[in-house]
Amino acid sequence: MQDNQGRLRRWVGVKFVRRAPSRSGRSVDLRVSHMRPEHAIWWQSHVQPVIDDMPGRADRGWNWLVHFPFTTLAGRVLRQRPAGFTVGIVSDDPDGPLVPCVMVQLLARFRLRAKSVNRSAYLWYLSAAPVAALTDVPEHPMTPETVPKRLGTIGLDVAVTHSFNRRRRGRVALYADEEGGSQLLDWYQSRGMAVLSPDQRLPRSIRRLVKPSDGRYCYYTDQGALEASRALDDLR
């Protein structure tokens, strides 16, 4: 059954998550769209200031007005097929704005291990909005009870889904930034990701020079990606 599920996802594709649970017990409608400049502008003015005041967040000090265009350009130059996605809360008003709650920047063509021929997606940046940033949106009033939950997991799933849809079998690699400490590394492992041993070298690349293997690279195996993806099927 798992083999059949894996083949189905590889050849038919996977839908992005379309809703999230909330403390109120009601689901919140979401939409995953390609990242646009206005998403980055809104995030920098509404969400990033809240994150910057939260010690221990790996995404403190990030600037999506820089990250978004830079990673897109760098990925194109390196032929790594960059893609940016915004997970947004859908307004009750059909003509209302999409409220960004997760930002995802990734590459669709990446090789993590020097001796492996398998390519995967690479999750370059992932940031989920804290509750405090989403309860102060005049265009879409929310309370702590109605703010969507599991946003980090949903953002990670965006990368896995994109990997499946680009024939990468759901494989995703990433680097757990040191700013997040052991808590961030533990979080990725709790989502079913394996950790690359420090004695396994990265392929020859700029990344191996800038961030050599140090025990903070995480990745999904084919089976791990399949299990992680199936775990969110009720939200698609």
Order of alpha helices (4+ residues) and beta strands (2+ residues): alpha-beta-beta-alpha-alpha-alpha-beta-beta-beta-alpha-alpha-beta-alpha-beta-alpha-beta-alpha
